[in-house]
Each structure stands twice: as C-alpha cells, then as structure tokens.
Amino acid sequence: MELEVQLNPLPGFPALEGAHELAWSYLLDAIFADAYHAGVRRLQVVLPHPDLREGVELRSRLTPPSGDNTALALLAPAPLGKAARTYTLEFGLLAPASLRRTQPVRPGKEPEQRLYIYTLRSKLAGLGMRLPSPAASDRAWRRVRQGFASPQPTPSFYRLLIWGSA
C-alpha cells in the first residue's frame, strides 16, 4: 500500500509502552485491515507521536493495495481532506483532560464503524495481573485481552471512528 506519513505531535501523549503500545497495535491493525477491504491503494496518515511511524510503515509494506481508493487516517489534529475512507481518533473518558480537549474531526454525521480501545474493563482486569498467584495473573491477562477493544460504546482511552466517503 502506498503511504504518506505526516507527524503532528500531541502534548501530553502517553508513552508507547504497555497497554498503550498494545492499543496502538489494535488501532493500526484495524485501520490497515479496513483499508485493504475498502480497496485502498494510497493511505495518508497523520501521527501524534514519532515512535508510531515504524509500525505504520511496516503495516504498509505488509498490506497490498486492493483498489484505487485513497484513505486518510487523522490520528492527530489535521485538516480534513477528500478521501474514500477516513479514520479519525478521539480520546475517551480514560484519557487525560488535555487529550480529551483535542477537537475531533467529524467528516460526516455518523461513522460507519467505531472501535473503543483500552477499555475500563481491561484496565480494571489489568490490576489482577500483579497478583502473586500465576493462575490468577493468567486469568486476569485473559480478561484484559478479551475486553481490550469493543465495537460497543464503553468507557475507553481511545476511540477509532471509520467514515465512508461523504
């Protein structure tokens, strides 16, 4: 897939480790999978952190173009452009107030899909991962993975919205 990357750093953006690293894997995988199925040849991405560039470039090399469409992934504030698919990122209730104040881009009335990532359920289950019992820690890790992302509205840190062409 052809790729164009722009960096627009967000102040207060969390370090890409632990749950946030996993969350960005979910986010980027969802974007590239949807782009492939939507017939995207060229993806323009605006990133909020330079450490995300490598993951985006890797997914671009691994995802073949599947049509002639252009998609736009606004994962940091940037002007809206014309595209067959648009992916926008919003920050939910679990994000710091400084990130929640970031103005969301809304290219239409309703997105086609939503994905809530790093949910309250997974955050609470993560507390059990620190238990001294290996069996309890394993069960907690399984619950974290099961509830980490949801298409249903739920309190979360990240919200990925997928929009079709207007």
N, C-alpha and C positions, 0 to 999 in steps of 0.2 A: 504494500500500500504506500502511495506517495504521502510524504509527511512534511508539514511545515510547523515548526515549533517557535513559539514566542514566550518569553518569560516576563511575568508581571508579578513580582514578589508581594506577598501579603504580610504586613506587620502582624506579629502575634501568631503566625502559622506554627502548628506544633511540630516538634522534631519527628522525623520519619523513622520511628523505631517502635517496636512492639505492636500494639493494636493499631496505631496509625499507619504503620508500614503495611499491615495486613489489609486495612481499609483501602489504601490506595491500590493494592493488588486487585481487590474486588472492583473498585471503580474503573480502573483501566481495562481490566478483562471485560467488564460489562460494555464499555464503550466500543472496544475493538470487535467484540462478538456481534454487537448490534450493527456496527458499521459494515461488517462483512455481509451480514444478512440483508442489509438495506442497499447493497450494490454500490458501495463507496469505493472510489478509486483514489481520491485525494482527501486527506484529513488535515485540517488546520487546528492546532491545539495551543491554547493559552494556559500556561502552567503557573501555579502560585509559589513554586519552590524549585531551585535548580537541580536538586537531587532527584526529581521526578523524571528528568529528561532521559536518562538511561533506560528506564522502564518503558517509556513511550517509544523510544527508538527501537528497542528490542521487539516490542509487540508489532511495530510497523513492519519490521523485517520478516516476522513470522506470519503476518496476515496478508494473503494475496489480495490484489484488487479484485472486486467481484462485479464491477459495473463501471458506469461513467459518472456517478454522482460525486458531489463534494459534500463534506460534512464539516461542521465547526464545533469544537469542544471548548467551551468557555469555562475553564476550571478556575479562573481568576477573573477579576473585572476587566472587561474589554468591550469595545463597540461590537454590536451585533452586525453580522454580515449575512449575505444571501447564501443559503445552503439547502440541500435537500434534507439534511438531518442536522439538528443542533442538540448538543449535550450541554446542560448547564449544571453548575454546582451551587448548592445553598448549604448554609450551616444551620443545624438544628439546635434543639434545647440543650444538648450536652456540650456544645461548643462555647468557648468564652464569648462574652458580650461583644468584644471588639470584632470578632469574626461574624457574629450574627448581624451586626450593623452593616455588613457589606451589602450593597444594593444588588438584589438578584436581577438577572436578565430574564425577561419573560417574552419569548418570541411569538407567543400565541396565547389563547385563552386557557387551554388545558393541555398539559403534556400527554403524550401517548402512553408513557410509562414513567413510573417513579421507583427508585430503589433507595431505601433507608439503610444506611451503613454505619456500623459501630453503634449498635442499639443499646438502650438502657439494660435490656435483658442480658445481653452479652457482657456488658460492663459489670453488672452485679454477679453474674456467674463467674467472672474472672477473679472475684475475691476468693472463691474456693480453690483456685489453682495454687494458692500459697499454703494450703493445709499440709500438715506433715504426713498425712496418710497418702501413699501413692495411688491407692484406689480412688479415694475422694478427689484427689487432684486430677486424675484421668477423667472422672465423671464431669468435673467442672469444665475441663478443657473441651469435652464433647459438647456440653451445653453452650459454651462460648461459640463454638463453630456453628452449631445449629441455629443460634439466634443472632448471628453477627450481621446478617443482611436480611431485609424483608421488603417485599413489594407492597405490604400493607402499612398504612400510616402508623408510626410508632416513634416515641422519643429517640432521637439519634444524634450523632455528631455531624454526619454528612448526609446530604440528600442529593441524589443524582436524578435529574429530570431529562427525559428524552422527548424531543419535539420533532414532528414531521414538518415537511415544508408547508408554509402558510398558504 
